[in-house]
Amino acid sequence: MSWHPHLWHPTTQVATSPEPLQVRSARGSELELADGRRLIDAISSWWVTLHGHAEPAIAAAVARQAHVLEQVIFANFSHAPAEQLATRLSALSGLERLFFSDNGSTAVEVALKIAWQWWQNQGNPHRKQLIAFEGAYHGDTFGAMALGERSLFSDPFEPLLFAVARVAWPHTHWHDSGLDAREQAALGQLEAALQTPTAAVILEPLIQGASGMRIVRPAFLRAVAARVQSAGALLIADEVFTGFGRTGALFACQKAGIQPDLMALSKGLTGGFLPMGVTMASERIHRGFISETPGHTFFHGHSFTANPLGCAAALASLDLLQADPPRYQDFESRHRPLLEQLSSHALVRRPRSLGTMAAFDLDIGPESYLNPVGKRLQQLCLEQGVYLRPLGNVVYLLPPLSISDAQLERCYGVLADVLPKLS
Ligand SMILES: Cc1ncc(COP(=O)(O)O)c(C=O)c1O
């Protein structure tokens, strides 16, 4: 195999990366390659494959919908799959309104634009500050990039990114100490930042994914939410990664005990079948856009808004989730003993788990996305049939819910085998 002459792969440096692997098919937790090899997809294909690949109930729902209504412009028209999904997600999230877009980044862009325009519509354009957290990742489009921590990814675009006030993210792991002081310091920073009139504060509830699976305590988030609320700013929860059971609750906000004004969802929304994002908003926010003044309209829309196939997939995925909550609620107890065992290895630092996610840092080289140890580990695991994609020196597993005990044990077994080969 060689690089395809007409394709451009995401976040991939052709000069230094191995060629992509050809996938023929996928089922459950396994990918089948064109050469017949099978790999356990231990990161749910960038965190989207919720139940499993080619989940039959979702595949059937999409196929049924494709024969009935595949797409219709969503200005002037509505349809049952969109309405059903909005009704169900409203009830589940506690946010009454649903606005459709296409992916996680656009779901965040929409949340940001709604929050910003809401203040304008209120006749209060002075609330100009946006607050985000250190290490945040909210997507690759411009608004989402600006909200995210500045990094190698955003460096070339720095002059084009708007300013954001940033607050420390006091993340923790199993054997942490001194956390209270770090949390208090972060809350102090937030209080200071909130002295400036603020439109919105955005956070990834309970866990920052892309910056290295960095978990905070629910009590910290509750303290953040209380301060945001008393300052009158809007709270945006980016649940693109954490939504749909990933943290052990349907939404991380529920587990943390916070209620945001806006919530961005994508990835697991369609069970990982189709690209779709949604932004949930409270009725109070929605009312701020109802007006005889044309300029108060939310002038934002994507061609594929509320794609019926995506809605059908999302409804089928929700059916599966709601039919068997212990599948995601109890997942952490499957990780824990296996990660505990692995933690005795000298290279394993800061073991941590949350819901379907388990992670640790490799004690080799710098704490950096560019630390090559992650790629070495990836290669060694691939040779043994497990697909991982470490974030620099941070190794994590985020398998589909359908992964069997034997497959999960295999992932940890391969890691145990590979770790001594790294030093
Ligand atoms: C928390 C969070 N927000 C937003 C995004 C962007 O989502 P997408 O890649 O679908 O644009 C991601 C993607 O990893 C994410 O983890």
The ligand as an SDF file (V2000), in Angstrom:
LIG
                    3D

 16 16  0  0  0  0  0  0  0  0999 V2000
  -14.7220   18.3980   23.9170 C   0  0  0  0  0  0  0  0  0  0  0  0
  -14.6870   18.4780   22.4200 C   0  0  0  0  0  0  0  0  0  0  0  0
  -15.3110   19.4920   21.8090 N   0  0  0  0  0  0  0  0  0  0  0  0
  -15.3400   19.5930   20.4730 C   0  0  0  0  0  0  0  0  0  0  0  0
  -14.7110   18.6740   19.6800 C   0  0  0  0  0  0  0  0  0  0  0  0
  -14.7360   18.8220   18.1760 C   0  0  0  0  0  0  0  0  0  0  0  0
  -15.5520   17.8590   17.6250 O   0  0  0  0  0  0  0  0  0  0  0  0
  -15.4270   17.5160   16.0460 P   0  0  0  0  0  0  0  0  0  0  0  0
  -14.1110   16.8350   15.8930 O   0  0  0  0  0  0  0  0  0  0  0  0
  -16.5910   16.6260   15.7900 O   0  0  0  0  0  0  0  0  0  0  0  0
  -15.5060   18.8030   15.3070 O   0  0  0  0  0  0  0  0  0  0  0  0
  -14.0470   17.6050   20.2700 C   0  0  0  0  0  0  0  0  0  0  0  0
  -13.3540   16.5990   19.4390 C   0  0  0  0  0  0  0  0  0  0  0  0
  -12.5870   15.8070   19.8860 O   0  0  0  0  0  0  0  0  0  0  0  0
  -14.0350   17.4940   21.6800 C   0  0  0  0  0  0  0  0  0  0  0  0
  -13.3970   16.5070   22.3100 O   0  0  0  0  0  0  0  0  0  0  0  0
  1  2  1  0
  2  3  1  0
  2 15  2  0
  3  4  2  0
  4  5  1  0
  5  6  1  0
  5 12  2  0
  6  7  1  0
  7  8  1  0
  8  9  2  0
  8 10  1  0
  8 11  1  0
 12 13  1  0
 12 15  1  0
 13 14  2  0
 15 16  1  0
M  END
$$$$
